[in-house]
Structures are given as C-alpha cells and as structure tokens.
Amino acid sequence: MKPALPQPERMHRLFPIIVPRRYNKKGNWPGYLTNLKHPMLAVTHVWVQEDQTLMYLNREEHDDLAAHDLDCHAIAMENLRATSTETFYTHMKQVDGILEMVGFMNEDGLGTSRLLLLDRLSEIFPGGCRIGIPERSCGIVISGALNQQTTRSYEDLAGKCYENGNVPMLPGLFDPSQFEIAIG
C-alpha cells in the first residue's frame, strides 16, 4: 500500500528551475538534478511559497511523489506553462516592427525557467533563436535572423549581465537545443 500523497494541495506550486551543474559538484545537492544538453546546466525543482520564496524539492519529497507515479518534471513544466500565459517575458525590443529580443526577469523568480518552454520560444521566433542565461534572474532570447553585428551586440549584453550579476550563470548565447533535457 502506498503512503498518503504528501501535501497534495502544494502540487500547483512545483516548478522547474535551471541551475549550474556545479551545484552538485561534491555530490551533496539535497535534491535531484537533471542535466540539460548544455554541459554546465541542469534542472531541479522548487516549491514556490506563498511569499514567492523558492524552496528546493528534496530527494525524499521527490521519491514520495515518484512512489505515487507522479513525474515531478512533467508536473513542474505543466505548472510553468500554466503560469506563463499572460506574463511570458518581461522585456522586448523591436526594430522597424521586427522582434529582435525578449527578456525574462519575471517577478515570480521563474523568468529563466521559462527558457525551458522551447515550443513557446519557437512560436515567438519561428525562424530560430539564440538563448542566453547570463544571470540566475535574467534570460535573453534573440531572433536567429539577426545580422552578425546585432547578434554580437546581444552577446555583449549577455556578457555584461554575466560579469555584473549577483548569481552569474553563463556568458554568451546558445542554440535552443542546449536547453533540452540530456538523455542518457
């Protein structure tokens, strides 16, 4: 017999969050990390509290949910998708009516998590895009159709955010495939 599902009323508060793989460098990360294809990034999961603070899902909680045949990542992604309908990105730049860039600095603390919604990004940029996560609270996505000079200016912007950020993640802009879950 399975134990009772722990706090089912909290399930709508479970979300994915992108973290550096180095968080588990010593093997003592309290939860599970799932690697993204980018060699320095992983995904873990958090509970978003009433006061908007984030509390990491620990291994025991994860295992309890798995014992109930619940896929933490699928639930977290569904929750993220549901909360990203009206406020997907927080910044945008258009030049001559053409969208160049969208930025993610969402007040809910999940702005960079939205970089995992690759299907939404491909709707915004059907010709392709480049993704940056220079700082834990800042995501940048640019059109893949920009000229080299404009692309370079956004790469420079990402580099400055990385250098001056409170929680630096990665300098540069990357192919969206780098934000997919790594298989195997």
C-alpha positions as CSV (number, residue, x, y, z in Angstrom):
1,M,0.0,0.0,0.0
2,K,1.3,3.4,-1.0
3,P,1.7,6.1,1.7
4,A,-0.6,9.1,1.5
5,L,0.4,11.7,-1.0
6,P,2.3,14.4,0.9
7,Q,0.6,17.7,0.8
8,P,-1.4,17.4,-2.5
9,E,-2.5,21.0,-2.2
10,R,1.1,22.0,-2.9
11,M,1.3,20.3,-6.3
12,H,0.4,23.5,-8.2
13,R,3.4,25.2,-6.6
14,L,6.0,22.8,-8.0
15,F,8.2,24.4,-10.7
16,P,11.4,23.7,-12.6
17,I,14.5,25.9,-12.2
18,I,17.7,26.0,-14.1
19,V,20.8,25.7,-12.0
20,P,24.5,25.2,-12.7
21,R,25.6,21.6,-12.7
22,R,28.4,22.6,-10.3
23,Y,25.8,22.8,-7.5
24,N,26.2,19.0,-7.2
25,K,30.0,19.0,-7.7
26,K,30.6,17.4,-4.3
27,G,27.5,15.1,-4.6
28,N,25.7,16.7,-1.7
29,W,22.9,18.5,-3.5
30,P,19.7,17.9,-1.4
31,G,17.5,17.1,-4.5
32,Y,17.9,15.6,-7.9
33,L,19.5,17.4,-10.8
34,T,18.6,16.5,-14.4
35,N,21.2,17.6,-16.9
36,L,20.4,19.8,-19.8
37,K,22.3,19.3,-23.0
38,H,24.5,22.3,-22.2
39,P,27.4,20.8,-20.3
40,M,27.2,23.3,-17.5
41,L,23.4,23.4,-16.9
42,A,20.9,21.2,-15.1
43,V,17.3,21.4,-13.9
44,T,16.0,20.8,-10.4
45,H,12.6,21.6,-8.9
46,V,11.3,24.1,-6.4
47,W,8.2,24.8,-4.4
48,V,7.2,28.4,-4.8
49,Q,6.0,29.6,-1.4
50,E,3.1,32.0,-0.7
51,D,5.7,34.8,-0.2
52,Q,7.3,33.9,-3.6
53,T,10.4,32.4,-2.0
54,L,11.7,29.2,-3.6
55,M,12.3,26.0,-1.6
56,Y,14.1,23.2,-3.3
57,L,12.4,19.9,-3.7
58,N,14.5,17.4,-1.7
59,R,15.1,13.8,-2.5
60,E,12.6,12.4,0.0
61,E,9.8,14.6,-1.4
62,H,10.8,13.6,-5.0
63,D,10.8,9.9,-4.1
64,D,7.4,10.2,-2.3
65,L,5.9,11.7,-5.4
66,A,7.5,9.1,-7.6
67,A,6.1,6.4,-5.4
68,H,2.7,7.8,-6.4
69,D,3.7,7.5,-10.1
70,L,3.9,11.3,-10.3
71,D,6.5,12.8,-12.7
72,C,7.9,15.8,-10.9
73,H,9.4,17.3,-14.0
74,A,6.2,16.9,-16.0
75,I,4.1,18.4,-13.2
76,A,6.6,21.3,-12.8
77,M,6.6,22.0,-16.6
78,E,2.8,22.0,-16.7
79,N,2.6,24.4,-13.8
80,L,5.2,26.7,-15.5
81,R,3.3,26.6,-18.8
82,A,0.0,27.5,-16.9
83,T,1.6,30.5,-15.2
84,S,3.3,31.7,-18.4
85,T,0.3,32.6,-20.5
86,E,-0.2,36.3,-19.7
87,T,3.3,37.1,-18.5
88,F,5.7,35.0,-20.5
89,Y,8.5,37.6,-21.0
90,T,9.1,40.9,-19.3
91,H,11.1,42.8,-21.9
92,M,11.1,43.1,-25.6
93,K,12.9,45.0,-28.3
94,Q,11.5,45.6,-31.8
95,V,13.3,47.4,-34.6
96,D,11.2,48.5,-37.6
97,G,8.3,46.3,-36.4
98,I,10.5,43.2,-36.2
99,L,11.0,41.5,-32.9
100,E,14.7,41.2,-32.1
101,M,14.8,40.2,-28.4
102,V,12.7,39.2,-25.4
103,G,14.0,39.2,-21.9
104,F,13.0,37.3,-18.8
105,M,13.2,39.0,-15.4
106,N,9.9,37.8,-14.0
107,E,8.9,38.9,-10.5
108,D,7.9,35.3,-9.6
109,G,11.6,34.3,-9.7
110,L,10.9,31.9,-12.6
111,G,12.0,34.0,-15.5
112,T,14.9,31.9,-16.6
113,S,12.8,28.7,-16.1
114,R,10.7,29.9,-19.0
115,L,13.7,29.3,-21.2
116,L,12.7,25.7,-20.9
117,L,9.5,26.4,-22.8
118,L,11.2,25.9,-26.2
119,D,7.9,25.4,-28.1
120,R,6.8,28.9,-26.9
121,L,10.1,30.4,-28.0
122,S,9.8,28.9,-31.4
123,E,6.3,30.4,-31.8
124,I,7.8,33.8,-31.0
125,F,10.8,33.3,-33.2
126,P,9.7,30.9,-35.9
127,G,13.0,31.5,-37.8
128,G,15.0,30.2,-34.9
129,C,16.6,31.9,-31.9
130,R,19.6,32.0,-29.6
131,I,19.2,31.8,-25.8
132,G,21.2,33.3,-23.0
133,I,21.1,32.8,-19.3
134,P,23.8,35.2,-18.1
135,E,22.4,35.6,-14.6
136,R,20.1,33.5,-12.4
137,S,17.3,36.0,-12.6
138,C,17.9,37.1,-16.3
139,G,17.2,35.3,-19.5
140,I,17.7,36.7,-23.0
141,V,16.3,35.2,-26.3
142,I,17.1,36.8,-29.6
143,S,15.9,36.1,-33.1
144,G,18.1,33.8,-35.1
145,A,17.5,36.0,-38.2
146,L,19.6,38.9,-36.8
147,N,22.7,40.1,-38.6
148,Q,26.1,39.3,-37.2
149,Q,26.6,42.8,-35.8
150,T,23.3,42.9,-34.0
151,T,23.8,39.3,-32.7
152,R,27.2,40.4,-31.3
153,S,25.7,43.4,-29.5
154,Y,23.3,41.0,-27.7
155,E,26.2,38.6,-26.9
156,D,28.0,41.6,-25.4
157,L,24.8,42.5,-23.4
158,A,24.7,38.9,-22.1
159,G,28.4,39.1,-21.2
160,K,27.9,42.3,-19.2
161,C,24.9,40.7,-17.3
162,Y,27.1,37.7,-16.5
163,E,30.0,39.8,-15.3
164,N,27.9,42.1,-13.1
165,G,25.2,39.6,-12.0
166,N,24.5,38.6,-8.4
167,V,24.4,34.9,-9.4
168,P,26.3,34.6,-12.7
169,M,25.3,31.6,-14.9
170,L,26.8,31.7,-18.4
171,P,28.2,34.3,-20.8
172,G,27.0,34.1,-24.4
173,L,24.1,32.9,-26.4
174,F,23.3,29.3,-27.2
175,D,21.3,27.2,-29.6
176,P,17.9,26.2,-28.1
177,S,18.8,22.5,-28.2
178,Q,21.2,23.2,-25.3
179,F,18.2,23.8,-23.1
180,E,16.7,20.4,-23.8
181,I,16.9,17.6,-21.2
182,A,20.0,15.4,-21.9
183,I,19.1,11.8,-22.5
184,G,21.4,9.1,-21.2
